[in-house]
């Protein structure tokens, strides 16, 4: 099965919104046939902190929230992915974590699908060069990913 890693800026967003975003996108991609990986995997205990902004849980509050734990987990999941889906929709400032994940994806040769418009703070030569394709909306990207999965899966023997 093809694996897809999902990234989206989350710093400062309420955890409720972060979980809702990743839960919804994961369900859509699973319906297509992808195995979805996201930075929220293994963090269900954070759902109890739904009103807190992402990143507000202190680094000493839980072993899975240390900088090293977050960095290594996300790096490992990107390396497991065949495709990386980076949705920068609605970003008001650059996401350092998402940019790292794009660089890792490029380094390992994962296929990178980016969603953003020209006014986005991620509209930068490094992001554009690291992307294999850029779509203005998530719906356009999801339609493409569905076609990509169904067209390539026999070749890849998924």
Residue pairs with C-beta under 8 A, 6 or more apart in sequence:
1 33
1 34
1 35
1 158
2 33
2 34
2 35
2 82
2 83
2 149
2 152
2 153
2 156
2 158
3 34
3 35
3 36
3 37
3 80
3 81
3 82
3 83
4 29
4 34
4 35
4 36
4 37
4 81
4 82
4 83
4 84
4 85
4 145
5 37
5 38
5 77
5 78
5 80
5 81
5 83
5 84
5 85
5 101
5 105
5 110
6 22
6 25
6 26
6 29
6 36
6 37
6 38
6 39
6 85
6 87
7 38
7 39
7 84
7 85
7 86
7 87
7 95
7 97
7 98
7 101
7 102
8 21
8 22
8 86
8 87
8 88
8 89
8 95
8 98
9 88
9 90
9 91
9 93
9 95
9 97
9 98
10 18
10 21
10 39
10 54
10 55
10 95
10 97
11 53
11 54
11 55
11 95
11 97
12 53
12 54
12 55
13 53
13 54
14 50
14 51
14 52
14 53
14 54
15 46
15 47
15 49
15 50
15 51
15 52
15 53
15 54
16 50
16 51
18 40
18 54
19 40
19 46
19 47
19 50
22 38
22 39
22 40
25 36
25 38
25 85
25 87
25 138
26 36
26 38
28 142
29 36
29 85
29 142
29 145
30 36
32 142
32 145
32 146
32 149
32 150
33 149
33 150
33 153
33 158
34 83
34 145
34 149
37 77
37 80
37 81
38 77
39 70
39 73
39 74
39 77
39 97
40 46
41 77
42 64
42 73
43 64
45 62
46 57
49 56
49 57
57 65
58 65
59 65
59 66
59 67
63 69
64 70
64 73
70 97
71 100
74 97
74 100
74 101
75 100
75 104
78 84
78 101
78 104
78 105
78 108
78 110
79 104
79 108
81 105
81 110
82 110
82 111
83 110
83 111
83 112
83 113
83 145
83 148
84 101
84 102
84 105
84 110
84 111
84 112
84 113
85 113
85 115
85 141
85 145
86 98
86 101
86 102
86 112
86 113
86 114
86 115
86 131
87 114
87 115
87 116
87 138
87 141
88 95
88 98
88 114
88 115
88 116
88 120
88 121
88 122
88 127
89 115
89 116
89 120
89 137
89 138
91 116
91 120
91 121
91 122
92 121
93 121
94 121
94 122
94 124
95 122
98 122
99 122
99 126
99 127
102 112
102 114
102 127
102 130
102 131
103 126
103 130
105 112
105 130
106 112
106 130
111 132
111 148
112 130
112 131
112 132
112 133
113 131
113 132
113 133
113 135
113 141
113 144
113 145
114 122
114 127
114 131
114 133
114 134
114 135
114 141
115 134
115 135
115 136
115 137
115 138
115 140
115 141
116 122
116 123
116 127
116 134
116 136
117 123
117 136
128 134
133 141
133 144
135 141
135 144
149 158
